[in-house]
Amino acid sequence: MSDVDQPAPEHRRPEGVDDVTVEALGKLSEALEVIENARGYLYAFHRLTGMGDLALGEAVDLLREAGHDSLAGELQSRLVGRNVIEGRWTFQVVEEYDDGYYRLFKELEAKARDQLVLGRRHLFEAEMKEARRTRGNPDHTARP
């Protein structure tokens, strides 16, 4: 069997690692991927909220230009630049998430891999690939 027909060393299970450990780390990796996705939504929330606030500011300017000073003033004073959560704009929410929950999640996921499988990533997926690919098919090689 050629090297191309085997997973790269970093995608092979270290000796002595059992199936349940690989499955558990696969589930932990899956959980991290969900958190990464959630983080993307949080950044989208941050960007969209900012874009909405800027558009609101433009609407206020146009209302003033159209002579609707009272309504423009209320929107300006009550809504433009308002905190989205008590004391926080969205950038502060993102920073707290990144510096707290997200950082700890990434740290502990890496620690688990370091302690259990020499830091190797995606072993569960690599083994799934091996089980599902068709050996000898050039579109199913183990690695590039």
C-alpha positions in Angstrom: 0.0 0.0 0.0 1.5 3.4 -1.0 1.7 6.3 1.3 -1.0 8.1 -0.7 -3.4 5.2 0.0 -3.0 5.7 3.8 -4.0 8.6 6.0 -1.3 11.0 6.9 0.4 10.3 10.2 -1.4 13.2 11.9 -4.7 11.5 11.0 -3.9 8.1 12.4 -4.9 7.0 15.8 -2.0 6.8 18.2 -1.3 3.3 19.5 -3.4 2.2 22.5 -6.2 4.7 21.9 -9.6 3.0 22.1 -12.7 3.5 19.9 -14.7 5.3 22.7 -12.0 7.8 23.1 -11.8 8.6 19.4 -15.7 8.8 19.3 -15.7 11.1 22.4 -13.1 13.4 20.8 -15.1 13.3 17.6 -18.2 14.5 19.5 -16.1 17.2 21.2 -14.9 18.3 17.8 -18.5 18.4 16.6 -19.4 20.5 19.6 -16.6 22.9 18.8 -17.8 23.2 15.2 -21.2 24.1 16.4 -19.7 26.8 18.7 -17.7 28.1 15.8 -20.9 28.4 13.8 -22.6 30.1 16.7 -19.7 32.6 16.9 -20.2 33.3 13.2 -23.9 34.2 13.9 -22.8 36.4 16.8 -20.4 38.3 14.5 -23.3 38.5 11.9 -25.5 39.9 14.7 -22.8 42.4 15.6 -22.3 43.6 11.9 -26.1 43.7 11.2 -26.9 45.6 14.3 -24.2 48.1 13.4 -25.4 48.4 9.9 -29.0 48.9 11.2 -27.8 51.7 13.5 -26.0 53.5 10.7 -29.1 53.2 8.5 -31.2 54.5 11.4 -28.9 57.5 11.6 -29.5 58.2 7.9 -33.2 57.9 8.4 -33.1 60.4 11.2 -31.2 62.9 9.0 -33.7 62.5 6.3 -36.6 63.0 8.7 -35.0 66.2 9.9 -34.5 67.3 6.3 -38.2 66.6 5.7 -39.1 68.8 8.6 -40.1 66.0 11.1 -37.8 67.3 13.9 -39.7 66.0 16.8 -39.8 62.4 15.5 -36.2 62.6 14.4 -35.2 63.9 17.8 -36.9 61.1 19.6 -35.3 58.5 17.3 -31.9 60.1 17.8 -32.1 60.4 21.6 -33.8 57.1 22.3 -32.5 54.7 19.7 -29.4 55.8 17.7 -26.3 54.5 19.5 -28.3 52.8 22.2 -26.8 49.8 24.1 -28.2 46.6 22.8 -27.8 44.9 26.2 -27.4 46.9 29.4 -24.1 48.8 29.2 -23.0 47.1 26.0 -22.8 47.6 22.3 -22.5 44.5 20.2 -18.7 44.7 20.0 -18.6 44.3 23.8 -20.8 41.3 23.6 -18.5 39.7 21.0 -15.4 40.5 23.1 -16.9 38.9 26.2 -17.9 35.8 24.3 -14.5 35.5 22.6 -12.5 36.2 25.8 -14.7 33.9 28.0 -16.7 31.0 26.7 -15.2 30.7 23.3 -11.6 30.9 24.4 -12.2 28.3 27.2 -14.0 26.0 24.9 -11.1 26.1 22.4 -8.5 25.7 25.2 -10.2 22.6 26.7 -10.9 21.0 23.4 -7.2 21.3 22.5 -6.2 20.0 26.0 -8.4 16.9 25.6 -6.7 16.2 22.2 -3.2 16.9 23.6 -3.8 14.5 26.6 -5.5 11.7 24.7 -4.2 11.6 21.1 -1.0 13.6 20.9 -2.9 16.7 19.8 -4.2 15.1 16.6 -7.3 16.5 15.1 -10.3 15.0 13.3 -9.3 11.3 14.0 -13.0 10.3 14.1 -13.5 11.9 10.7 -10.3 10.5 9.3 -11.4 7.0 10.3 -14.8 7.6 8.8 -13.2 8.6 5.6 -11.1 5.4 5.6 -14.3 3.3 6.1 -16.2 5.1 3.4 -13.7 5.6 0.6 -13.2 3.2 -2.3 -9.6 2.1 -2.5 -8.0 2.4 -5.9 -10.4 5.1 -7.0 -8.4 8.2 -7.9 -11.2 10.4 -6.4 -11.0 8.5 -3.1 -7.3 8.8 -2.2 -6.5 9.0 1.5 -4.6 12.3 1.1 -3.6 14.8 -1.6 
